Amino acid sequence: MTYLKIDKTELVNLEYSLKREIIRTNRSGAYSCSTIIDCNTRKYHGLLICPITGFNGERHVLLSNIDETIIQHGQEFNLGLHKYASDNYEPKGHKYINDFSSCPIPKLEYRIGGTTLTKEKILVENENQILIKYTLVEAKDPTKIRFKPFLAFRNIHKLSISNLNINTKYLPIENGIASKLYEGYPMLYMQLNKKNEFTPAPDWNYNIEYGEDQIRGYDYKEDLYTPGFFEVAIKKGESIVFSASLKQNSPNAFKRKFDSEIKKRIPRDNYHTCLANTVQQFFVYNKKGIDVIAGFPWLPTRTRDTLIALPGLTLPFYAEKNYLVALKTVERKFQNHLLRDIPEDENSGFPADIPLWFIWSVQQYGILYGKKDIWKHFNTILENIVNGFLSENELFEISDNGLLYCKQNHMPNSWMNSSPLDSPTIYRSGYLVEINALWYNSLRFILELKAKFKDKTLEDRIKNIVNAIETSFIDIFWNESKGYLNDCFETEPNCQLRPNQIFAASLPYSLLDKPIIKSILDNIQSNLLTPYGIRTLSPSDIKYIPEYKGNHNMREHAAFNGSAWPWLLAPFFEAWLKIDPKSAIRNGELHLKNFESELQTDGICSISELYHGNPPQKAKGAISFAINTAELIRLNNIIDNAYKIY
């Protein structure tokens, strides 16, 4: 019995099937993504989406989808499905879908009378190639299949519009054609493993609509180009493989390659193997090292997300080498003591917390894999960060009380990093509670390493700052009347109840005693904790936004004024373990179980980016989010280790 349960009786119900998406990556930056019935509902969907060197490595949709048509005795049964105006879906190929499964790879079964055809897709590991295998399981009549490819050749964030600049020429190749619609792009090689007939029929398919983009307030109509179609005969029991690739391949090898790729896949037969499969998709292996995609299908590599996600992403396979290489990849992106959130974006600024998350990630590396070589690998960068922070006075400064003071009120300073209108949705400057918790934890961790490896450099100065923080932190942040920590303090305290204070309680080096931790957690549990994550603002706050919806600006405000984020559950229960281990274990397990059903919806086998603050807490944002996946895995590991102790 399969673990992932898709109700096959509901597959023809578009309300059901179009809300279930599936993402696969090649671990080199390319991906394939659509709904489970292969009807694209976002501009980010496509069969082959690749980073293109000629466009700064940005991802581009090359092959959007394929319409397949079964031909028997001159009758045509088109299996394709596209949305047009007025909720008109054509050619309504979903009515022939009989079953769907995703283990070990996505597989659709079509049934037309006495004819049964299966369709399986696999993205080749570390190659820009998708293989689609069609097997005629049952047929009483002579059968042909027609393949009509829909091409886009555009950036994932844009839409294709019909134009006169398109290159309609194609190059005949073995069992297929090669096409390049615009300059700057590579050739797209489309081939079958069997000799076939290609009929050139250049045409535009106008005004295909993407419903999810329409809901999100974006442009949502696209024109896709079709160069023609392939036709090939297929016999009962025969399999035909279609390949789309950025290089020409030998058609004779397609079946072997397909079978070889399947053997590499881990079965998605339980909660943990689903997450284990998912974590591998976030890693991008390249000549520069290992990057981590923040989320699919539209998010880029983001430094903060990478650093927070690394512990959990490497846990399923205990991938110490990947962790180390990824950290070293981030290290090379430092500009003195600072890091950009999006390294390639010069407008992303230098948030104060990201170097501190780097130190936390190094600390977690030591916790998971041992501290033996940490100082050898990271002593130079760790000292550079501390020296830089001590001398910094433009973006932030270290006050006489030892605390880190952020001056950047024009840009986001923390993970609450949204600025859709070139200004932060959440103004947080001055002393930020989580940044100072990270700052203290970083200094204590570096002192620990210096003592272990007998390094006296900066030791006395760091100790003086640590002593100052231990005196001032409670004075600045503890709000005794409310029983929790102020979120930030500039000229006066901001006492909004937000989750950022969790880190002051959860980090390995905490400034808080157990009564204060308990009081903080009680307030968070009563006001912010939900079954699917921690809210970013208390519902009792006048600025609370209960649902993540509306246009881009509205959604960005909701994200940090009420939406629930799953990744915050890990530090929350990490702090809870410090005061009541048995209760923390029991409740942590219950929250982990809540996400089992989530693997069956939205991004299949994936954890979505965030959830509505109010019930029913629907998943929203990116359908596969690295930090959430990673921190749920880390939480499970924390609970497993706690079992051994308690």
DOFI-455608 format. One record per residue (C-alpha): residue in three letters; z negated, x negated, y negated. Coordinates in pm, whole numbers, plus 32768, in hexadecimal, padded with zeros to 4 digits. Layout:
BEGIN
ALAZXY;...
# end
This chain:
BEGIN
MET800080008000;THR805F7F777EAC;TYR7F4A7F377DB0;LEU80177FAA7C86;LYS8043811F7CA5;ILE816F81AF7BEE;ASP819D83227C2F;LYS830583317CA9;THR830B84A87C75;GLU82DF84657B00;LEU83EE835D7ADA;VAL84EB845D7A60;ASN83EB84CD795D;LEU843E83FA782B;GLU82EA8441778F;TYR8255838B78BA;SER834D82767908;LEU83AB820577A9;LYS823E81B9775C;ARG823280BA7875;GLU82C97F6A7825;ILE82EE7E2F78EF;ILE83097CC87875;ARG83757B907930;THR83987A2E78A3;ASN843878EE7920;ARG831B7810789C;SER840C775A77B7;GLY84147858769D;ALA850A795A7725;TYR84A87AB57795;SER852C7BFF781A;CYS848A7D4577B5;SER84CF7EBA77C8;THR843B7FFD7846;ILE8415802F79BC;ILE8554810379C0;ASP861D800178F9;CYS864280D177BE;ASN85FB7FF47690;THR850B80927599;ARG84D57F6574B4;LYS85B67E67740D;TYR84E37D6874C7;HIS85627DE87616;GLY867D7D4376D1;LEU86E67CB0781D;LEU870B7B4D779B;ILE86577ADE7660;CYS865979677621;PRO85EA78677520;ILE872577E47477;THR872576797405;GLY882476BB72F5;PHE873677B67254;ASN85F676E37249;GLY8597774773A8;GLU856378B37346;ARG859279B3745A;HIS86D37A7D7461;VAL87457BA9752B;LEU88877B4775DA;LEU88B27C4376F4;SER88117D8A768A;ASN88527E4E77C9;ILE89567EB278CC;ASP89DF80067925;GLU8A25801F7A99;THR8B0C812C7B22;ILE8B2C81907C8F;ILE8C9281F47CE5;GLN8CE382B97E21;HIS8E2B83747E5F;GLY8E7C83617CEE;GLN8D3083FD7C88;GLU8C5883357B99;PHE8ADC83377B8C;ASN8A6382707A5D;LEU890581E17A8A;GLY88DD8174791F;LEU87F3820E781C;HIS87F781EB76A0;LYS875682B6758E;TYR882883457476;ALA87DF84317352;SER871A85717384;ASP867384EB74BF;ASN87BE84F17575;TYR87B9840B76A3;GLU8900839E7741;PRO8985836B7847;LYS884183F378E2;GLY883E82FE7A02;HIS86C8832E7A29;LYS870884757AE6;TYR877A83A37C0E;ILE863F82CB7C19;ASN857783077D54;ASP847481F17D50;PHE83EF80C37C94;SER83197F9D7D03;SER82BA7E567C5F;CYS82347D827D7C;PRO829A7C707D88;ILE83B27CBD7C8C;PRO842E7DFA7BDC;LYS84FC7ED67CC3;LEU85A480237C7D;GLU862D81087D89;TYR874681F97D32;ARG87AC831A7E11;ILE88F183DB7DE9;GLY891E84D37F03;GLY892C8402803E;THR895082BA7F7E;THR882781D77F39;LEU884280A47E59;THR87297FB57DFB;LYS87207ED37CC9;GLU863C7DA47CB4;LYS86197CB97B8B;ILE85957B587B7B;LEU858B7A627A59;VAL85C679037ADB;GLU84A378177A9E;ASN84E77714798C;GLU86527782796A;ASN86F878707877;GLN877F7949798E;ILE87407AA57A11;LEU87AB7B0E7B6E;ILE87D17C7E7BC5;LYS88007CD77D32;TYR889C7E247D94;THR887E7E8F7F01;LEU89387FB87F90;VAL882D80328081;GLU88E2816D80F0;ALA8A4181F480B8;LYS8B2B82D7817C;ASP8C5B829E809F;PRO8D19816C801C;THR8C5E80F67EE6;LYS8CA780287DB2;ILE8BBB7FBC7C9D;ARG8C287F977B34;PHE8B5A7EB47A52;LYS8B767EE178DB;PRO8AAA7DDE7814;PHE8A1F7E3276BB;LEU8A0C7CFC75DD;ALA893A7CCB74A4;PHE89327B587440;ARG88287B847333;ASN86C57B2072DA;ILE85B47BED7387;HIS85387C6A7234;LYS868D7CE371C0;LEU87907DE17234;SER89007DBD728B;ILE89F17E7971A9;SER8B677E9D71ED;ASN8C317DA37124;LEU8D817CF6710C;ASN8CF37B987136;ILE8CB67BC072A9;ASN8D757AE17398;THR8E137BCC7494;LYS8EB57AB6755D;TYR8E297A5E76B0;LEU8E5C794477A5;PRO8EB0799B7910;ILE8DD278D77A00;GLU8D8D78E67B73;ASN8D387A507BCB;GLY8CF57AA77A62;ILE8D1F7A6178F1;ALA8C78799877DD;SER8C457A2E7686;LYS8BBF79B37536;LEU8BBB7ABB7428;TYR8B5E79DE72FD;GLU8B5978737292;GLY8A1577BA72D0;TYR89D97866741C;PRO8A0F77D77576;MET8AFE7877766C;LEU8A73798F7742;TYR8AF9796F78A4;MET8B087AB67965;GLN8B657A937AD3;LEU8B4D7B497C21;ASN8B1A7AA27D6F;LYS8C507B597DF0;LYS8DB57B5F7D77;ASN8DEC7C857C90;GLU8ED97D167B94;PHE8E857CF77A22;THR8F2F7DEF793C;PRO8F267D8F77CB;ALA8EC87EBD76F9;PRO8E297E3B75B6;ASP8D627F4B750B;TRP8C2F7F95743A;ASN8B25808974AF;TYR8A9F811B736D;ASN894581907302;ILE887881487437;GLU8714819B73D3;TYR85C880F2741F;GLY84B981F87418;GLU838E810E740E;ASP8418805B72DC;GLN845281AB7234;ILE82E6820A7271;ARG827780BB71DF;GLY833D80F870A0;TYR844E7FF570DA;ASP85CA800970DE;TYR861F80907233;LYS879980C47256;GLU88797FBE72F0;ASP89E97F8B7346;LEU8A217EC97488;TYR8B647E2374F1;THR8C047E427649;PRO8D1C7D4D76A2;GLY8D927E1B77CD;PHE8D1A7E5C792D;PHE8D117DC67A8A;GLU8D667E8B7BC3;VAL8D197E217D26;ALA8D147EC97E7B;ILE8BCB7ECD7F37;LYS8B857F2780A1;LYS8A547FC7813D;GLY894A7EBC816E;GLU89F67DCB807F;SER89537D2D7F4F;ILE8A097CC77E14;VAL89657BE47D11;PHE89BA7BEE7B9E;SER895D7ABA7AD3;ALA89437A8F795C;SER88FE792B78F2;LEU892B782B77DE;LYS89E5774B78CF;GLN8AF5778279D0;ASN8A7277967B33;SER8B0177947C91;PRO8B1479017D04;ASN8AE278977E6D;ALA898178287E17;PHE890A796B7D75;LYS88757A0C7EAD;ARG87C378CE7F19;LYS873E789B7DBC;PHE86C67A027DAB;ASP860B79E07EF7;SER857B78917E8F;GLU84F679207D49;ILE844E7A437DFC;LYS838E79517ED9;LYS82F178B97DA0;ARG82637A047D2C;ILE80F87A5F7D67;PRO80CF7BBE7DF4;ARG80397CB37CFC;ASP7F557D517E00;ASN7E097D647D46;TYR7D6C7D547BEE;HIS7D417BDB7BEF;THR7E9C7B827C71;CYS7F337C637B67;LEU7E7B7BA37A58;ALA7ECA7A567B01;ASN803D7AAC7AF6;THR80217B11798D;VAL7F7779D27914;GLN809678FE7991;GLN818779BC78B2;PHE80DB794B7772;PHE811577D877B2;VAL824F77377725;TYR829A75E377BA;ASN8378750476E5;LYS83B87399768D;LYS82AD73A57580;GLY819D741A766E;ILE8116757376BD;ASP810C769075C4;VAL807077E775F2;ILE811C79267582;ALA801F7A0874D3;GLY80B37B457565;PHE81EB7BFB75D4;PRO82E37C71757D;TRP82DF7C04740E;LEU81C27B1473C4;PRO8200799D7396;THR8126787473F1;ARG7FEC7884731B;THR7EF677667311;ARG7DB4782E7306;ASP7E23790F7424;THR7E8377DD74F0;LEU7D2E773B74C6;ILE7C6778767516;ALA7D4378D2763D;LEU7D57777F76EB;PRO7C14779477B6;GLY7C6B78E37853;LEU7DDD789C787B;THR7D977767794F;LEU7C7F77FC7A24;PRO7D4B78B87B2E;PHE7DEA77727BA6;TYR7CDF76857B23;ALA7DF775DF7A62;GLU7D3E74BF79BE;LYS7E7F73FF7979;ASN7F1D752878C6;TYR7DE5755277F3;LEU7DE373E37790;VAL7F5773D57744;ALA7F4175147674;LEU7E1C748675AD;LYS7EDB73457573;THR800874137503;VAL7F2E74C07400;GLU7E9273757399;ARG7FE772EE7336;LYS800D74117243;PHE7EDE73AF7171;GLN7F23735A7007;ASN7DFD72756FC7;HIS7CD473537025;LEU7D8874A17001;LEU7E68758070D5;ARG7F577696707C;ASP7F3C77D67144;ILE80B677DE7171;PRO8118766C716C;GLU828376AB7107;ASP822577956FE8;GLU81C776D96EAD;ASN8147781D6E15;SER804278556F22;GLY7F4577796E6C;PHE7E2176B66EFD;PRO7D0B77A46F6B;ALA7BBA76FA6F7E;ASP7B63777A70D7;ILE7C8A76F171A1;PRO7C14758471B5;LEU7AC0760C721F;TRP7B6676DC7331;PHE7C0B7598739E;ILE7AB474FC73CA;TRP7A3C76337484;SER7B6A761C756A;VAL7B1D74AD75B1;GLN79B6751675F6;GLN7A2C762076EB;TYR7B0D751F7791;GLY79D4745077CF;ILE7915757C7857;LEU7A2B75D1794C;TYR7AA3747879B0;GLY798D73867958;LYS794672AA7829;LYS7997715C78C8;ASP7AD971157808;ILE7AAB71F476D9;TRP7A4370E275EA;LYS7B637005765C;HIS7C5D711C7622;PHE7BD371B874E5;ASN7ADC70D8742E;THR7BD770797320;ILE7C4471DB72CA;LEU7AE2726672DC;GLU7A68716371E4;ASN7B99719C7108;ILE7B46730F70F9;VAL79DC72D07096;ASN7A3A71C56F96;GLY7B4372AA6F08;PHE7A5573CE6EEA;LEU795072F66E40;SER7A4B727A6D3D;GLU7B0B73C26D0F;ASN7AD774706BC0;GLU7C19752F6B80;LEU7C2C76386C93;PHE7ABC76326CEE;GLU798C75566CC6;ILE784575006D6F;SER772A757F6C92;ASP75E074CB6C63;ASN754C75C06D5E;GLY763A75396E68;LEU7702767A6E80;LEU787C76896E62;TYR78F177486D2F;CYS7A5677D66D2F;LYS7B0077E06BDB;GLN7C4578816C50;ASN7C1D79ED6BEA;HIS7D9B7A0A6BD0;MET7DD879D46D43;PRO7D347A2B6E90;ASN7C2B79316EF7;SER7BEA79A57059;TRP7C787A617185;MET7C7B7B9370A4;ASN7DBF7AFC702E;SER7E9E7C196FBB;SER7F4C7C006E6A;PRO80797CEC6E75;LEU809C7D016CFC;ASP805A7B8F6CB8;SER7EE67BCB6C93;PRO7DDA7BF76D9C;THR7D937D516E22;ILE7C2A7CDF6E40;TYR7BA27C0D6D20;ARG7AA77B226DBA;SER7A5079E96CF7;GLY791D791D6CAB;TYR783878E96DD6;LEU78D579916F09;VAL77E879D17027;GLU78CA796E714C;ILE7955783C7099;ASN77F977B77058;ALA7792780771BC;LEU78C0773E7230;TRP787176297136;TYR770D760471B7;ASN777E76157323;SER7887750B72DE;LEU778F741A723F;ARG769374467356;PHE77A07412745C;ILE781872D273B4;LEU76B2725473A3;GLU7691729E7517;LEU77C871CE7560;LYS775770B3747D;ALA760A70A17532;LYS76B670AB7686;PHE77B16F9B762F;LYS76C96ECF754D;ASP77996EEF7411;LYS76D16ED772CC;THR77ED6F1071D4;LEU7798702A70DE;GLU766F708771B8;ASP7566708170A5;ARG763D71456FAF;ILE768D725070B4;LYS751C726E710C;ASN74C372A56F9F;ILE75C373BD6F83;VAL754A745B70C7;ASN73E574587047;ALA745574FB6F01;ILE7514760D6FB8;GLU73E876567097;THR731F76986F5C;SER742377616E99;PHE74EB782E6F96;ILE73E8793F6FCA;ASP739E79516E55;ILE750C798F6E05;PHE75777A6E6F25;TRP744E7B276FBB;ASN74337C876F30;GLU72DA7CEC6FA1;SER72EC7E4F6F1F;LYS74237E986FEC;GLY73CF7DC37118;TYR75137CFF7125;LEU75C97BE17076;ASN76887C056F31;ASP77FC7BDE6F6D;CYS78287AF06E48;PHE777A7A856D09;GLU78257A2B6BC5;THR77687A8C6A8A;GLU76AE7B926B57;PRO76997BED6CC6;ASN77A47CC26D6E;CYS76DB7D8F6E64;GLN77F77E4B6F0D;LEU77B37E637082;ARG78CB7D94711B;PRO78E97CD47264;ASN79077B7671CD;GLN77907B4171EF;ILE77B77B48736B;PHE781C79DA7366;ALA76D7797772BD;ALA762A7A0373F1;SER771E799C7501;LEU7783783574B7;PRO76E57724758D;TYR762276A87460;SER758D77D473AE;LEU74A177E67286;LEU740E793272F2;ASP72D6798073BA;LYS72D07A8D74C7;PRO723A7BA673EF;ILE734C7B7B72EC;ILE745C7B6A73F7;LYS73D47CA87494;SER73CE7D5B7346;ILE75367CF272FD;LEU75B07D607453;ASP74F97EAC743B;ASN75AF7EF872F6;ILE76FE7E8C7383;GLN76C67F5274C1;SER766E808B73FE;ASN7784807372FB;LEU789C7F8A7366;LEU78A77F7974E1;THR79B0804F758E;PRO7A2F805576F5;TYR7B5C7F83768E;GLY7AD27E8E7594;ILE7A057E5B745B;ARG7A5C7F16731C;THR7A9E7E4A71E4;LEU79D07F33710A;SER78C18035713E;PRO793381A27142;SER782081EC7045;ASP78CD810D6F44;ILE799A81C56E3E;LYS7ABB80D36E7A;TYR7AC781166FF0;ILE7C2481707075;PRO7C0D822471C5;GLU7D7581F7723C;TYR7E7180DD7237;LYS7FA5819371BA;GLY809181C17093;ASN816F80BF6FEB;HIS813B7F487005;ASN80457F326EE5;MET7F7980586F65;ARG7F677FC670C4;GLU7EFC7E727043;HIS7DDE7F126F81;ALA7D777FDA70B3;ALA7D767EA3718F;PHE7C527E0D70CF;ASN7BA97F4A7056;GLY7B5D7FF9719B;SER7C4C7FA172B6;ALA7BAB7F2073F6;TRP7C067DC67478;PRO7BCC7D7975EB;TRP7BA57C0075C2;LEU7A607C2C7501;LEU79BA7CB0763E;ALA799E7B4D76C5;PRO78C27AC075AC;PHE78047C0B759D;PHE77977BF97709;GLU776C7A8176EE;ALA76637AC775E6;TRP75CE7BE576B4;LEU75997AF877D9;LYS74AB7A3076FF;ILE73B77B5176DC;ASP73E37C31780E;PRO74BC7B92791E;LYS74AA7CAA7A22;SER75077DB87929;ALA761B7CDD7898;ILE76B07CA179F0;ARG76A97E137A49;ASN77407E8B7903;GLY78397D6E78F0;GLU78C27DCA7A46;LEU78E77F3579DB;HIS79B17ED178AC;LEU7A907DF07979;LYS7AD77F107A68;ASN7B487FE77944;PHE7C7C7F0E7922;GLU7CF57F417A87;SER7D9780897A26;GLU7E2C7FE178F2;LEU7EFF7F0279D3;GLN7FB9803A7A43;THR802A80A278E5;ASP80CC801777AB;GLY81187EAD7809;ILE81097EBC7985;CYS80157DB17A07;SER7FBD7D5678A0;ILE7EA67D9377A7;SER7F167E217658;GLU7EB97D907507;LEU7DBF7E93748B;TYR7D4D7FFD74AD;HIS7D02812373CC;GLY7BA08113734A;ASN7B68828473A0;PRO7B95832D74F2;PRO7C7F8358759E;GLN7CA981E47577;LYS7E1D81B275A6;ALA7EA8805375C7;LYS7F6B7FDD7497;GLY80177EA9740A;ALA80BA7DA274E4;ILE80D17E117650;SER805A7CC076D7;PHE7F587BFD760D;ALA7EEA7A9D766B;ILE7D877A9D75DE;ASN7D2D7BE8767E;THR7DAE7B8077D3;ALA7D067A2C77BB;GLU7BB37AA47741;LEU7B9B7BB4784A;ILE7BDA7AA5794E;ARG7AD579C678AA;LEU79E07AE978A0;ASN7A137B1F7A14;ASN79CF79AC7A4C;ILE789579BB7974;ILE78147AE17A40;ASP78657A357B8A;ASN77A379027B1B;ALA768379D97AA2;TYR766A7A767BFB;LYS7623791D7C8A;ILE74FF78F17B9D;TYR746B7A4E7B8C;
# end
